[in-house]
Amino acid sequence: MDEKKQDKIKEEIRTYIMTDIPTSGLVNKKIEEAYQEIRMMQKKKTKLLKKETILAITGCAAAIVFIATTYCIYHPTLAAQLPFIGHIFEELEQKVSYPGNYSENAVTLPEYNTDSLMELEEKKEQISLEENGTKEYYVESGDLSVTLSEVTYDSNAIYLAVLVENKAGFAKDAQSKSSLYLNCQTEFYRMDGRKEVFREEDGNALAFIAEGEFVDQNTFKGLIQLTAMDLDVSKYTECDITFSEIKQELTTGEKRTGRLGESGEEISYIEYDWQKYKGTWKFHLDFNDLVKAEQEIIVNDRNEQGFGIEKIVKTSYEMYAVLLLPEGENEYDYIVTIWDANNQPLESHGSYFDRKSIYGRDVSEVTIYILKEEDFWESKGKNSYLQPEKAIYTITVECE
């Protein structure tokens, strides 16, 4: 990470967490807000900032967890799973922080309620999910079993619909009623066999959380988005996804103090306890079996100052624009916003600010604005109406 970007991150952390002795709830809220803002500011070709990095600066302990998947025909709880399998995207796709029409493009793995055992055995030879000589969409490890219900992807992300079951029951005093945290490692394979690994230890893990809901004390259904700013799924033919830990943040904990970065300011916060479920839930995906749709709209336009747009990339779920800059300019100093055909700004899709959600929007025609970073922060949210006048570059493009 270059020195300029480090300074920006430190400035954002100071802005969002500066306070003498706030209440524990406020401290943790500000930590999370700072984390989200910093992730949004990360530009293309920048890897996901490790959550530990931010929490280390604020003196807090980090959290990461998991979720996994399944081939359920041999499992005794199949009858309990059937109402959910194949319908999780449909039920949750509007409720997560990255909404999309995933159910329209998803593949159900496998179709438990229609296939006989013999048909499933035959299908296993066609579906590329293999581990130690067996092929499964269901994995039971430790206290948890995980079923991969559905999957879809585009060039920028993989989306999983999962069912997680805990025979002993999930924690009753968990802070979140709609999420599980996870530790995730993803190994991607190219056609020539080369492998690329994304994992928490290297600071580039593709997933940290599963968003969804607890059906009851023993069952969680949720969605996982595996993504990074520099991830290009289209380069790979298959991948292994391994979850090694699932966690719930509890309401109990210890009060601690910490100093904030270089300023040395002291803050008070609660270091919350965690309920951890350890195991190994590993799954293999073959992208040839899944649905992918992507459109590139070539723009190649610059103004007299040299600012412009190379192209717009539109997937099934999101849209982003590739920036053109004058020689010597740094992309971190500029923000690209996209407005839909109804003259309303698109919202961010997931963790990355530059990727815009197209769910429920008319993007047959879009207007793109390039703003200086400082101008953008003054014209976001309720002040977004200021963006057209502050933009240093504007273009309207038809996307059909």
SULHUKA-V388590 format. One line per field, one symbol per residue. ss: DSSP state (H for helix, E for strand, C for the rest). phi: phi as a letter, one per 30 degrees, with the letter a starting at -180 (. if undefined). A space follows every 10 residues. Layout:
# SULHUKA-V388590
ss=???
phi=???
This chain:
# SULHUKA-V388590
ss=CCHHHHHHHH HHHHHHHCCC CCCHHHHHHH HHHHHHHHHH HCCCCCCCCC HHHHHHHHCC CCCCECCCCE CHHHCCCHHH HCCCCCCHHH HHCCCCCCCC CHHHHCEECC CCCCCCHHHH HHHHCCCCCC ECCECCCEEE ECCEEEEEEE EEECCCEEEE EEEEEECCCC CCCECCCCEE EEEEEEEEEC CCCCEEEECH HHCCCCCCEE EEEEEECCEE EEEEEEECCC CCHHHCCEEE EEEEEEEEEE EEEEEEEEEE HHHCEEEEEE EEEEEEEEEE EEEEEEHHHC CCCEEEEEEE EECCCCCEEE EEEEECCEEE EEEECCCCCC HHHEEEEEEC CCCCECCEEC CEEEEEECCC CCCCEEEEEE EEHHHHHHCC HHHHHHHHHH CCEEEEEECC
phi=.ddddddddd dddddcbdad bddeddeddd ddddeddddd ddceicdedd dddddddcic dcbbbbabaa bddccdceed dedceibdee dcdccddbda ddddcdcdbd dedbcdeddd dddedcdcbb ahicbbcbbc aidccbcddb aaabdcaccc cbbcbbddjd ddcddccbab dbcbbbccbd ddjdcbccad ecibecbbac claddadcbb bacbccaadc dbdddccaac cbccabbbdc ddlcdbbacc hddidcbcac cddbcccclb ccbcbcdddc cbbbbccdch bbcddjdabd accbcdbabb ccdcbdejdc dddbbccbcd dcibddcdci dcddccdcdi cccdbbccbc bdedddddbc idcdddeedd dcabacbdcc
